[in-house]
Amino acid sequence: MGNITMNLEEELQQTRKAKKFNLWLGIIGMFMMFAALSSGFIVYTASGVDKGIKTILPQAFIYSTLTIVLSSITLHLAYSAAKLGNIGRQKLLLLVTVVLGIIFFVVQVQAWKVLTEQGVYFINNNASQSFIYVFTGLHLLHIVVGILVLLRALTGVLKGIPQGDNVFRMDLATVFWHFLDLLWIYIYVFLLLNQ
């Protein structure tokens, strides 16, 4: 009986390592994609085909930045609560993080509305301006995935999954969400420097 339990535990640990490895591979892939887009933008604008972004970024980007940073803080606190077994606090902070993620999404869409009111469209004569939509749109797709990951973690804790599984889900969700936070800060600063 003890051997079977040990084998199951080893198998669980191997599965968790594989899932975490896959997460890191995904993060590296996303990082490379945004690095390639950044390089493409720099090369394109250096060619002088158009005059760069030449638009003021919407104020909404500042609010979305504050929102996503706050959501990383609430998720970190939720993860800490999970490790301590404080399920009530974890549920509340996870729910707040999900709501902040949804607010981030809505604010980003509002920023697009402001851009279109300024005459900046995805398809126009200035491809540099289109990069704003490419960067923010791809990031928003990842935010949707991040919200789904957070909802999976929340569903698990609501269903009362075992503590080890709960902490592992929170670990994956936290790593992914913090990456999305850092990625947004990079995108925003990059766009600011090139506006």
DOVO-193043 format. One record per residue (C-alpha): residue in one letter; x, y, z. Coordinates in steps of 0.1 Angstrom, whole numbers, padded with zeros to 4 digits, always signed. Example, Ala and Ser with C-alpha at 12.3 -4.5 7.8 and 13.67 -1.06 7.14 Angstrom:
# residues 2
A+0123-0045+0078;S+0137-0011+0071;
# end
This chain:
# residues 195
M+0000+0000+0000;G+0029+0024+0009;N+0045+0017-0025;I+0014+0026-0044;T+0009+0058-0025;M+0046+0068-0032;N+0042+0060-0069;L+0010+0081-0071;E+0028+0110-0053;E+0058+0108-0076;E+0035+0107-0106;L+0016+0137-0094;Q+0049+0156-0089;Q+0060+0147-0124;T+0027+0159-0138;R+0030+0192-0120;K+0066+0197-0131;A+0055+0191-0167;K+0026+0216-0164;K+0049+0242-0150;F+0075+0236-0177;N+0047+0240-0204;L+0037+0272-0188;W+0072+0286-0189;L+0076+0274-0225;G+0044+0294-0233;I+0057+0325-0215;I+0089+0323-0234;G+0070+0320-0267;M+0048+0350-0259;F+0079+0370-0249;M+0096+0361-0282;M+0064+0371-0301;F+0063+0405-0285;A+0100+0410-0289;A+0097+0402-0326;L+0068+0427-0329;S+0089+0453-0312;S+0118+0447-0335;G+0095+0448-0365;F+0081+0481-0354;I+0115+0496-0348;V+0128+0485-0382;Y+0096+0497-0400;T+0096+0531-0384;A+0134+0535-0390;S+0128+0528-0427;G+0110+0562-0429;V+0079+0548-0448;D+0057+0568-0424;K+0063+0592-0397;G+0058+0569-0367;I+0027+0567-0344;K+0022+0604-0343;T-0007+0602-0319;I-0012+0608-0282;L-0020+0575-0264;P-0053+0575-0246;Q-0054+0583-0209;A-0072+0550-0205;F-0039+0532-0208;I-0028+0548-0175;Y-0059+0535-0158;S-0055+0500-0173;T-0019+0500-0161;L-0029+0509-0125;T-0057+0482-0127;I-0035+0454-0138;V-0008+0463-0113;L-0034+0463-0085;S-0047+0429-0098;S-0012+0414-0095;I-0011+0426-0059;T-0045+0411-0051;L-0035+0378-0068;H-0002+0376-0049;L-0022+0381-0016;A-0047+0354-0028;Y-0018+0330-0034;S-0003+0338+0000;A-0037+0331+0016;A-0039+0297-0003;K-0005+0287+0010;L-0016+0295+0045;G-0049+0276+0040;N-0070+0308+0045;I-0096+0297+0019;G-0121+0325+0027;R-0095+0352+0021;Q-0082+0334-0010;K-0117+0333-0025;L-0123+0370-0019;L-0090+0381-0033;L-0093+0358-0063;L-0127+0372-0071;V-0113+0407-0068;T-0085+0398-0092;V-0110+0384-0117;V-0131+0416-0115;L-0099+0437-0120;G-0090+0416-0150;I-0124+0423-0165;I-0121+0460-0157;F-0087+0460-0175;F-0103+0444-0205;V-0131+0470-0206;V-0107+0499-0202;Q-0086+0487-0230;V-0116+0485-0253;Q-0125+0521-0242;A-0089+0531-0252;W-0095+0517-0287;K-0127+0538-0289;V-0107+0569-0280;L-0081+0560-0306;T-0108+0557-0333;E-0123+0591-0322;Q-0088+0605-0328;G-0088+0590-0363;V-0064+0562-0355;Y-0077+0530-0370;F-0063+0495-0373;I-0063+0498-0411;N-0050+0532-0423;N-0022+0548-0442;N+0000+0549-0412;A+0010+0513-0404;S+0029+0525-0373;Q-0005+0534-0357;S-0018+0499-0366;F+0009+0485-0343;I-0010+0500-0313;Y-0039+0477-0321;V-0016+0448-0328;F+0003+0451-0294;T-0028+0458-0273;G-0050+0433-0291;L-0026+0404-0287;H-0022+0413-0251;L-0059+0414-0246;L-0062+0379-0261;H-0037+0368-0234;I-0057+0386-0208;V-0088+0366-0217;V-0068+0334-0213;G-0055+0348-0180;I-0090+0354-0168;L-0100+0319-0177;V-0070+0306-0157;L-0081+0327-0127;L-0116+0314-0130;R-0103+0278-0131;A-0084+0285-0099;L-0115+0301-0083;T-0137+0272-0094;G-0113+0248-0078;V-0113+0266-0045;L-0151+0269-0045;K-0153+0231-0051;G-0130+0224-0022;I-0102+0207-0042;P-0073+0193-0020;Q-0049+0219-0006;G-0019+0207-0027;D-0040+0210-0059;N-0053+0244-0048;V-0018+0258-0042;F-0005+0244-0074;R-0033+0260-0095;M-0027+0293-0077;D+0010+0290-0084;L+0004+0286-0122;A-0022+0314-0122;T+0001+0337-0103;V+0031+0332-0126;F+0010+0337-0157;W-0009+0367-0145;H+0023+0384-0132;F+0038+0378-0166;L+0008+0395-0183;D+0012+0424-0159;L+0049+0429-0168;L+0041+0424-0205;W+0015+0452-0204;I+0040+0475-0186;Y+0065+0468-0213;I+0040+0474-0241;Y+0028+0506-0226;V+0063+0520-0220;F+0073+0509-0255;L+0043+0527-0270;L+0049+0558-0249;L+0085+0560-0261;N+0075+0557-0297;Q+0044+0580-0298;
# end
